[in-house]
Amino acid sequence: MRYDKPRVLLNGIPLAVALAAINPASLAAPVLVSDPSPFASCNIGGPGTNYLNAEVEPWIATNPNNPSNLIGVWQQDRWDNGGARGLVARSSSDGGLTWRTAAPLPFSACAGGTDYERASDPWVSIGPDGTAYAVSISFNQSNNSNAVLASVSKDGGLTWAKPSIIIANNEPTLQFFNDKESVTANPSNAGVAYAVWDRLELPNANPYANRHTAAFRGPSMFSKTSDGGKTWSQPSQIVTLPSRQQTIGNQILVNSQNGTLYDFFDLISPPFSKAAGQVAFIKSTDDGATWTKPKVISGLQTVSVFDPNTGEAVRSGDIIPEPAIDPKTGQLYVVWQDSRFNGGHFDEIALSTSNDGGLTWSAPIRINTPTGRPAFNPSINVNTSGTVAVTYYDFRNLASGNIATLPTDIWQTTSTDKGLTFSNEVHLAGSFDLKTAPNAEGFFVGDYQGLATFGSTFVPFFVQTNSGNLGNRTDVFAQP
């Protein structure tokens, strides 16, 4: 940020910025979406510590056939050592103001429909005919079995079909773990949707699911349905990597003007550290039949997230880039956590954009309010007017010397000039104590959060803690 006049500093932060951080705009209280767990009586899935009633990692989609219909999904009853008792979906018919009865997704034994003990990485997308596609990483804690499963809903998210197996690795001598899947419905072609994920492998043993940088290889995988989720194509590698390289966080965007598919991901290379990541993408102009080689947008210079006062770990989406596309112009955006703006001391939110189909990308800019504290878990979307919104968490309200709690807030900032500048920061929720969250290699509310559009309105979909309530640590909220 450039200043032509001498700056007045408050705790090392320009006064104008500090005052904006202290007195941002605020919205009405967010809408509670989640209910008590439907899996409370299920004892499948151990060993490990299970956090009953703890919801984490929400995602949300808008029905293009009926934009007031929103479907949100999340992990229910998170385990400390990976995954949850199951995934849950809940739908709204009025743009997120009220929510219908929650429906367990058929991706775990607790939910029925499959024998896999746990489920993780919920994702949902809705096609132009209203068909909703949900996917899961489903796996066992008792052995090496794991799979990518998909289910569809034809009634706006009220009920879900028996799951389809996109890929399964259930062999006793398993070397593979399918991880971090997502699904994207084609916005123009009804019945068409795309699933992508990374497939971790080791030479002779199963890689631990949470240890993404320990795999021998981790190519990107792709499968497609053209019949509304009844069948899925044989999985294929779309990013083929040499040993000691992997991808994570694969997400497909579709340019509805020309049909081009873009798959964004974090490309991790030796030496295996989070700072070794690169924000990258590939694209396909023939509906996924062939793909370009990876193109790097920028280095991903995360240093992870910690409590600034105690050093306790916070598990965030530090290696997960989040992309978005303008539905009318095809302009591309991607956000991620990065420490480059403060000398590598803590993560903030970086953004880059391309207005030429990914040929060139802007230099990364910081879009969070600089508070001298970490900002993390960005989500991004673009509405029909071309306004770009980004939501994120930060610790700006943590007082120096406070080691008892970790006050955390959620914010939204917007751009009306195609991502050149961001302003109009809005306070969505908080402060809440992040130390109440489940501990899964750190205080954890998810590797990602959701952000939908409803006409020109943005609908953030996020988790916050119920500070100090160990019987109901977290809930899912919407801010319509």
C-alpha positions as CSV (number, residue, x, y, z in Angstrom):
1,M,0.0,0.0,0.0
2,R,1.5,3.4,-1.0
3,Y,1.2,6.5,1.1
4,D,2.1,10.0,-0.1
5,K,1.9,11.6,3.3
6,P,3.6,10.8,6.6
7,R,1.7,7.9,8.3
8,V,0.4,7.9,11.8
9,L,0.9,4.5,13.3
10,L,-1.1,2.6,16.0
11,N,0.7,-0.5,17.2
12,G,2.7,-0.4,14.0
13,I,-0.4,-0.2,11.8
14,P,-1.4,2.9,9.8
15,L,-4.1,4.7,11.8
16,A,-6.7,4.8,9.1
17,V,-6.4,1.0,8.6
18,A,-6.4,0.4,12.4
19,L,-9.6,2.4,12.8
20,A,-11.3,0.6,9.9
21,A,-10.4,-2.7,11.6
22,I,-11.8,-1.5,14.9
23,N,-15.1,-0.2,13.4
24,P,-16.0,-2.2,10.4
25,A,-19.6,-2.5,9.0
26,S,-21.7,-5.2,10.6
27,L,-24.6,-7.3,9.5
28,A,-27.5,-8.9,11.4
29,A,-26.7,-12.0,13.4
30,P,-26.0,-15.0,11.2
31,V,-28.6,-17.8,10.8
32,L,-28.0,-21.0,12.6
33,V,-28.1,-23.9,10.1
34,S,-26.9,-27.1,12.0
35,D,-28.9,-29.2,14.4
36,P,-27.8,-31.7,17.0
37,S,-26.0,-34.7,15.5
38,P,-28.1,-37.4,13.9
39,F,-25.2,-39.8,14.6
40,A,-25.2,-39.5,18.4
41,S,-26.1,-43.2,19.0
42,C,-23.5,-44.5,16.4
43,N,-20.3,-46.0,17.9
44,I,-18.7,-46.9,14.6
45,G,-15.3,-45.4,13.5
46,G,-12.8,-45.6,16.3
47,P,-10.3,-45.6,17.7
48,G,-9.8,-41.9,18.3
49,T,-11.4,-39.0,20.0
50,N,-14.8,-38.1,18.6
51,Y,-16.3,-34.6,19.1
52,L,-20.1,-35.2,19.3
53,N,-22.1,-32.3,17.8
54,A,-19.0,-30.8,16.3
55,E,-19.6,-29.6,12.7
56,V,-16.7,-28.5,10.5
57,E,-15.7,-27.8,6.9
58,P,-18.9,-26.6,5.3
59,W,-19.6,-26.0,1.6
60,I,-22.6,-24.5,-0.2
61,A,-24.1,-24.4,-3.7
62,T,-26.8,-22.4,-5.4
63,N,-29.4,-24.1,-7.6
64,P,-29.2,-22.2,-11.0
65,N,-32.7,-23.6,-11.8
66,N,-34.1,-22.0,-8.7
67,P,-31.6,-19.6,-7.2
68,S,-33.4,-19.3,-3.9
69,N,-32.6,-23.0,-3.3
70,L,-29.3,-23.4,-1.5
71,I,-27.7,-26.7,-0.4
72,G,-25.1,-26.8,2.3
73,V,-23.0,-29.7,3.4
74,W,-20.5,-30.3,6.3
75,Q,-18.7,-32.9,8.4
76,Q,-20.7,-34.0,11.4
77,D,-19.0,-35.3,14.6
78,R,-15.4,-34.8,13.7
79,W,-12.7,-37.2,14.8
80,D,-9.4,-35.9,16.1
81,N,-7.4,-38.3,13.7
82,G,-9.3,-37.8,10.5
83,G,-12.8,-37.5,9.0
84,A,-16.1,-37.6,10.8
85,R,-18.9,-40.0,11.7
86,G,-20.7,-38.8,8.6
87,L,-21.6,-35.9,6.3
88,V,-24.8,-34.0,6.5
89,A,-26.8,-31.8,4.0
90,R,-29.4,-29.2,4.6
91,S,-31.3,-27.1,2.1
92,S,-33.0,-23.7,2.0
93,S,-35.8,-22.6,-0.3
94,D,-35.5,-18.9,0.6
95,G,-31.9,-17.9,0.0
96,G,-30.7,-19.1,3.4
97,L,-33.1,-17.3,5.7
98,T,-34.6,-20.7,6.9
99,W,-33.3,-24.2,6.5
100,R,-35.2,-27.5,6.0
101,T,-34.6,-30.7,8.1
102,A,-31.0,-31.9,7.8
103,A,-30.4,-35.1,5.7
104,P,-27.5,-37.4,6.4
105,L,-25.6,-38.1,3.2
106,P,-25.1,-41.8,2.5
107,F,-21.3,-41.8,2.7
108,S,-20.6,-43.5,6.0
109,A,-21.8,-46.5,8.1
110,C,-23.4,-44.2,10.6
111,A,-25.5,-42.7,7.8
112,G,-26.3,-45.9,6.0
113,G,-25.7,-46.7,2.4
114,T,-22.1,-47.8,2.7
115,D,-19.8,-49.7,5.1
116,Y,-17.1,-47.2,5.3
117,E,-16.5,-46.1,8.9
118,R,-15.8,-42.4,8.3
119,A,-16.4,-39.6,5.8
120,S,-14.6,-36.4,5.0
121,D,-14.2,-33.5,2.6
122,P,-17.9,-32.7,1.9
123,W,-18.6,-30.9,-1.4
124,V,-21.8,-30.1,-3.4
125,S,-22.6,-28.5,-6.7
126,I,-25.9,-28.1,-8.6
127,G,-26.5,-28.4,-12.3
128,P,-28.8,-26.2,-14.5
129,D,-31.6,-28.8,-14.2
130,G,-31.5,-28.7,-10.4
131,T,-29.6,-32.0,-10.0
132,A,-27.4,-31.7,-6.9
133,Y,-24.1,-33.7,-6.8
134,A,-22.5,-34.4,-3.5
135,V,-19.1,-36.2,-3.0
136,S,-17.1,-37.6,-0.1
137,I,-13.8,-39.2,0.8
138,S,-15.1,-42.3,2.7
139,F,-12.6,-44.5,4.5
140,N,-12.0,-46.9,7.3
141,Q,-9.9,-46.3,10.4
142,S,-9.6,-50.0,11.1
143,N,-7.9,-50.8,7.8
144,N,-6.7,-49.2,4.6
145,S,-10.0,-49.1,2.6
146,N,-11.0,-45.8,1.1
147,A,-13.0,-44.4,-1.8
148,V,-14.5,-41.4,-3.5
149,L,-18.2,-41.7,-3.4
150,A,-21.0,-39.6,-5.1
151,S,-24.7,-39.1,-4.5
152,V,-27.3,-37.0,-6.3
153,S,-30.5,-35.3,-5.2
154,K,-33.4,-34.5,-7.5
155,D,-35.5,-32.7,-5.0
156,G,-33.5,-29.7,-3.9
157,G,-31.4,-31.5,-1.3
158,L,-34.2,-33.1,0.7
159,T,-33.3,-36.7,-0.2
160,W,-30.2,-38.4,-1.6
161,A,-29.7,-41.4,-3.8
162,K,-27.6,-44.5,-3.0
163,P,-24.0,-43.6,-3.5
164,S,-22.0,-44.4,-6.6
165,I,-18.4,-45.5,-6.3
166,I,-16.1,-43.2,-8.4
167,I,-13.0,-45.0,-7.2
168,A,-12.2,-47.4,-4.4
169,N,-9.0,-48.8,-3.1
170,N,-9.9,-51.6,-0.7
171,E,-7.0,-54.0,-1.2
172,P,-5.2,-55.4,1.9
173,T,-1.8,-54.3,0.6
174,L,-3.1,-50.8,-0.3
175,Q,-0.6,-48.2,-1.4
176,F,-3.1,-45.5,-2.2
177,F,-5.3,-42.9,-0.4
178,N,-7.7,-40.8,-2.4
179,D,-7.9,-37.4,-0.9
180,K,-9.4,-33.9,-1.1
181,E,-12.1,-34.4,-3.8
182,S,-14.5,-31.8,-5.2
183,V,-17.3,-31.9,-7.7
184,T,-18.4,-29.2,-10.2
185,A,-21.7,-29.4,-12.2
186,N,-21.4,-28.0,-15.7
187,P,-23.5,-24.7,-15.6
188,S,-24.6,-25.1,-19.2
189,N,-25.0,-28.8,-19.8
190,A,-27.6,-30.6,-17.7
191,G,-26.5,-34.0,-16.4
192,V,-22.8,-33.3,-16.7
193,A,-20.5,-33.0,-13.7
194,Y,-16.8,-33.4,-12.9
195,A,-15.0,-34.9,-9.9
196,V,-11.4,-34.3,-9.2
197,W,-9.1,-35.3,-6.3
198,D,-5.5,-36.2,-5.5
199,R,-4.4,-39.9,-5.1
200,L,-1.6,-40.2,-2.6
201,E,0.7,-43.2,-3.0
202,L,3.8,-44.7,-1.4
203,P,6.0,-47.4,-2.8
204,N,4.8,-50.1,-0.4
205,A,2.5,-48.7,2.3
206,N,-0.6,-46.6,2.7
207,P,0.2,-42.9,3.2
208,Y,-1.4,-41.3,6.2
209,A,-4.4,-39.2,5.0
210,N,-3.6,-36.1,7.0
211,R,0.1,-36.0,6.1
212,H,-0.2,-34.6,2.6
213,T,3.5,-33.9,2.2
214,A,4.6,-37.4,3.1
215,A,3.4,-39.2,-0.1
216,F,5.8,-40.6,-2.7
217,R,3.6,-39.3,-5.5
218,G,0.2,-37.6,-5.7
219,P,-1.3,-37.1,-9.2
220,S,-4.6,-35.3,-9.9
221,M,-7.5,-37.6,-10.9
222,F,-10.6,-36.9,-12.9
223,S,-14.0,-38.6,-13.5
224,K,-17.1,-37.3,-15.3
225,T,-20.7,-38.1,-15.4
226,S,-22.9,-37.3,-18.4
227,D,-26.1,-39.0,-17.2
228,G,-26.9,-37.0,-14.0
229,G,-24.7,-39.1,-11.7
230,K,-26.0,-42.6,-12.7
231,T,-22.6,-43.6,-13.9
232,W,-19.1,-42.0,-13.7
233,S,-16.2,-42.5,-16.2
234,Q,-13.2,-44.6,-15.4
235,P,-10.9,-42.3,-13.3
236,S,-7.9,-40.9,-15.2
237,Q,-4.8,-39.0,-14.3
238,I,-5.0,-35.4,-15.5
239,V,-1.8,-34.2,-13.7
240,T,0.9,-36.9,-14.0
241,L,3.8,-36.2,-11.7
242,P,7.3,-37.7,-11.2
243,S,8.1,-39.1,-7.8
244,R,8.2,-36.7,-4.8
245,Q,5.6,-34.4,-6.3
246,Q,1.9,-34.1,-5.6
247,T,-1.2,-32.0,-5.9
248,I,-3.8,-31.1,-3.4
249,G,-7.0,-29.0,-3.4
250,N,-8.1,-29.8,-6.9
251,Q,-11.2,-27.7,-7.9
252,I,-12.8,-27.4,-11.4
253,L,-14.3,-24.2,-12.8
254,V,-16.2,-24.0,-16.0
255,N,-16.3,-21.1,-18.4
256,S,-20.0,-21.1,-19.4
257,Q,-19.3,-18.9,-22.5
258,N,-16.9,-21.4,-24.2
259,G,-17.0,-24.6,-22.2
260,T,-13.4,-24.4,-21.1
261,L,-12.6,-26.4,-17.9
262,Y,-10.0,-25.2,-15.4
263,D,-8.6,-27.3,-12.6
264,F,-6.9,-25.4,-9.9
265,F,-4.6,-27.0,-7.2
266,D,-1.6,-26.6,-5.0
267,L,1.5,-28.2,-6.7
268,I,3.9,-29.5,-4.0
269,S,7.5,-30.2,-4.9
270,P,10.7,-31.0,-2.9
271,P,11.8,-30.1,-0.3
272,F,8.5,-31.2,1.2
273,S,7.3,-28.2,3.2
274,K,4.2,-26.0,3.0
275,A,6.3,-23.1,1.7
276,A,7.3,-25.3,-1.3
277,G,3.7,-25.2,-2.7
278,Q,2.7,-23.4,-5.9
279,V,-0.7,-22.2,-7.0
280,A,-1.2,-23.8,-10.4
281,F,-3.9,-24.9,-12.8
282,I,-4.5,-26.9,-16.0
283,K,-7.3,-26.5,-18.6
284,S,-9.3,-28.5,-21.0
285,T,-11.1,-27.3,-24.1
286,D,-12.7,-30.7,-25.0
287,D,-14.8,-31.3,-21.9
288,G,-12.1,-33.1,-20.0
289,A,-10.8,-35.5,-22.7
290,T,-7.4,-33.8,-22.7
291,W,-5.6,-31.3,-20.5
292,T,-2.7,-28.9,-20.7
293,K,0.4,-29.2,-18.6
294,P,0.4,-27.4,-15.2
295,K,0.9,-23.6,-15.3
296,V,2.1,-22.0,-12.2
297,I,0.4,-18.8,-11.1
298,S,2.4,-18.0,-8.0
299,G,4.4,-19.5,-5.1
300,L,2.2,-20.4,-2.1
301,Q,4.3,-19.0,0.8
302,T,2.3,-20.2,3.8
303,V,3.9,-20.6,7.2
304,S,0.8,-22.2,8.7
305,V,-1.4,-20.7,11.4
306,F,-0.7,-20.5,15.1
307,D,-2.0,-18.8,18.2
308,P,0.2,-15.6,18.2
309,N,0.4,-15.7,22.0
310,T,0.9,-19.4,22.8
311,G,2.2,-20.9,19.5
312,E,-0.6,-23.5,19.6
313,A,-1.4,-24.9,16.2
314,V,-4.5,-23.9,14.2
315,R,-5.3,-26.3,11.3
316,S,-6.4,-24.2,8.4
317,G,-6.7,-24.4,4.6
318,D,-3.1,-23.2,4.3
319,I,-2.3,-25.5,1.3
320,I,-5.7,-25.1,-0.4
321,P,-6.1,-22.4,-3.1
322,E,-9.7,-21.3,-3.7
323,P,-10.6,-20.3,-7.3
324,A,-13.6,-18.4,-8.7
325,I,-14.9,-17.4,-12.2
326,D,-17.0,-14.4,-13.3
327,P,-20.1,-16.2,-14.8
328,K,-20.5,-13.5,-17.5
329,T,-17.0,-12.6,-18.5
330,G,-15.0,-15.6,-17.6
331,Q,-12.4,-13.7,-15.6
332,L,-10.6,-16.0,-13.3
333,Y,-9.6,-15.4,-9.6
334,V,-7.8,-17.4,-7.0
335,V,-7.1,-16.7,-3.3
336,W,-4.8,-18.4,-0.9
337,Q,-2.9,-18.1,2.4
338,D,0.5,-16.4,2.1
339,S,3.1,-14.8,4.3
340,R,4.9,-12.7,1.7
341,F,3.3,-9.4,2.8
342,N,4.9,-9.4,6.2
343,G,8.3,-10.9,5.7
344,G,7.2,-14.5,6.3
345,H,5.9,-14.1,9.8
346,F,2.3,-15.1,9.5
347,D,-0.3,-16.0,6.8
348,E,-2.6,-13.4,5.2
349,I,-4.9,-13.6,2.1
350,A,-3.4,-13.2,-1.3
351,L,-5.3,-12.9,-4.6
352,S,-4.3,-13.1,-8.3
353,T,-6.6,-12.7,-11.3
354,S,-6.6,-13.4,-15.1
355,N,-8.7,-11.7,-17.7
356,D,-7.3,-13.7,-20.7
357,G,-8.3,-17.3,-19.8
358,G,-5.2,-18.0,-17.7
359,L,-2.5,-16.9,-20.1
360,T,-1.3,-14.2,-17.8
361,W,-2.0,-13.5,-14.1
362,S,-1.7,-10.3,-12.0
363,A,0.9,-10.0,-9.3
364,P,-0.5,-11.3,-5.9
365,I,-2.1,-8.6,-3.7
366,R,-3.1,-8.7,-0.1
367,I,-6.8,-8.3,0.3
368,N,-7.4,-8.7,4.1
369,T,-7.2,-5.8,6.4
370,P,-3.6,-5.8,7.7
371,T,-3.9,-6.2,11.5
372,G,-0.5,-7.7,12.4
373,R,-2.2,-11.0,13.0
374,P,-2.9,-14.1,10.9
375,A,-5.8,-14.2,8.4
376,F,-6.8,-17.6,7.0
377,N,-9.4,-19.9,5.3
378,P,-10.4,-17.6,2.4
379,S,-13.4,-18.3,0.3
380,I,-14.2,-16.4,-2.9
381,N,-17.1,-16.0,-5.3
382,V,-18.3,-13.6,-8.1
383,N,-21.9,-12.5,-8.4
384,T,-23.9,-11.7,-11.5
385,S,-22.9,-8.1,-11.4
386,G,-19.2,-8.9,-11.5
387,T,-18.6,-8.0,-7.8
388,V,-16.0,-10.2,-6.2
389,A,-16.3,-11.2,-2.5
390,V,-13.8,-12.9,-0.2
391,T,-14.5,-14.1,3.3
392,Y,-11.8,-15.1,5.8
393,Y,-11.0,-15.5,9.5
394,D,-8.5,-13.5,11.6
395,F,-7.2,-12.9,15.1
396,R,-7.4,-9.1,15.2
397,N,-9.3,-9.1,18.5
398,L,-6.8,-11.2,20.4
399,A,-5.2,-9.1,23.1
400,S,-1.5,-9.3,23.8
401,G,-1.0,-11.5,26.8
402,N,-4.3,-13.4,26.4
403,I,-3.3,-17.1,26.6
404,A,-6.7,-18.4,27.9
405,T,-8.8,-17.9,24.8
406,L,-8.3,-17.3,21.0
407,P,-10.8,-14.7,19.9
408,T,-11.6,-15.2,16.2
409,D,-13.7,-13.2,13.8
410,I,-15.1,-13.8,10.2
411,W,-15.0,-11.0,7.7
412,Q,-16.1,-10.3,4.1
413,T,-14.4,-7.8,1.7
414,T,-15.5,-7.0,-1.8
415,S,-14.2,-5.6,-5.1
416,T,-16.2,-3.8,-7.8
417,D,-13.2,-3.2,-10.1
418,K,-12.4,-6.8,-11.1
419,G,-10.1,-7.5,-8.2
420,L,-7.8,-4.5,-8.4
421,T,-8.8,-3.2,-5.0
422,F,-10.9,-4.5,-2.1
423,S,-12.9,-2.5,0.4
424,N,-16.2,-2.3,2.3
425,E,-15.1,-4.9,4.9
426,V,-18.1,-6.4,6.7
427,H,-18.0,-8.2,10.0
428,L,-19.9,-11.5,9.6
429,A,-19.4,-13.2,13.0
430,G,-17.4,-13.3,16.2
431,S,-15.5,-12.9,18.3
432,F,-15.7,-16.6,19.3
433,D,-13.0,-18.7,21.1
434,L,-11.3,-20.9,18.5
435,K,-9.8,-23.0,21.3
436,T,-13.3,-24.6,21.8
437,A,-13.0,-26.1,18.3
438,P,-12.2,-29.8,17.8
439,N,-8.5,-30.5,17.9
440,A,-7.4,-32.3,14.7
441,E,-3.7,-31.5,14.4
442,G,-4.7,-28.1,15.6
443,F,-7.8,-26.2,16.4
444,F,-10.0,-27.0,13.5
445,V,-13.1,-25.6,11.9
446,G,-12.3,-26.9,8.4
447,D,-9.8,-26.7,5.6
448,Y,-12.4,-24.5,3.7
449,Q,-15.6,-22.6,4.2
450,G,-18.4,-21.9,1.8
451,L,-19.5,-18.8,-0.1
452,A,-22.6,-18.8,-2.4
453,T,-24.3,-16.2,-4.5
454,F,-28.1,-15.6,-4.5
455,G,-28.7,-13.2,-7.4
456,S,-26.4,-10.3,-6.6
457,T,-26.3,-11.3,-2.9
458,F,-23.5,-13.2,-1.3
459,V,-24.3,-16.0,1.2
460,P,-21.3,-16.9,3.4
461,F,-21.5,-20.3,4.9
462,F,-19.2,-20.9,7.8
463,V,-18.4,-22.6,11.1
464,Q,-17.9,-20.7,14.4
465,T,-17.4,-22.2,17.9
466,N,-19.8,-22.1,20.8
467,S,-17.2,-20.6,23.1
468,G,-16.6,-22.9,26.1
469,N,-19.4,-25.4,25.2
470,L,-17.6,-28.7,25.1
471,G,-20.8,-30.6,24.4
472,N,-21.6,-28.6,21.3
473,R,-18.2,-27.1,20.2
474,T,-19.2,-25.8,16.8
475,D,-22.2,-25.0,14.6
476,V,-22.7,-24.1,10.9
477,F,-24.1,-20.6,10.1
478,A,-25.3,-18.7,7.0
479,Q,-25.3,-15.0,6.5
480,P,-27.9,-14.3,3.8
